[in-house]
């Protein structure tokens, strides 16, 4: 006997409801795992760009957390003033989420990195050894060709020399703009210098080959076939290391004039 139209609709509805519940349950059940994996990846990237983890080494969540607790101090910073932010928990604070909250961010001035909003507070990762800050690691972001690139740049204790650059999320084309993940390209960054004599961020990814850090300190080799991604890296670094980003904090840290 053929099922009636009502029975068919009821069956289809039941299948949809059961499927929706299954998908929702899976999403909820996997959320904690996904968040833990994101945290592990970001911690690993910070530790790697700090030079604390050998290239290619995979850390467990416990190993990453232990190293983070031992060597990294996370400092919330008011971008506008460069001062340490009061009342902000660096463990729970999410800079990317804050950037999307009108109460926790502001409209960014026109910028080549195409960042629409800047958080009031940014996170600085201090690499501490025997009580001394060896490096500063700063989160950076900006548009490439197809996507927003999210990463970290590490500065040596002179707050000018690059210790490393890495990206943890982007949607650039594999083999072209995606070469920002290539260890050989990332290895070109250590020793480059961010600022000129006047303190202006002038670091630049050029089209073609740059010289050595000693002979060509402010320029880095381009990415073959990915001019717009390379230009995006230049733009995002100049934004976040300049006066609208972490520039005020870098200046205060360099001169020892932080109030906290």
PyMOL commands that set and color helices and strands:
alter all, ss='L'
color gray80, all
select helices_A, chain A and resi 5-49+61-71+95-99+177-181+183-186+227-240+247-255
alter helices_A, ss='H'
color red, helices_A
select strands_A, chain A and resi 72-78+105-107+117-119+121-129+132-143+148-156+162-169+204-205+219-220
alter strands_A, ss='S'
color yellow, strands_A
deselect
rebuild
show_as cartoon
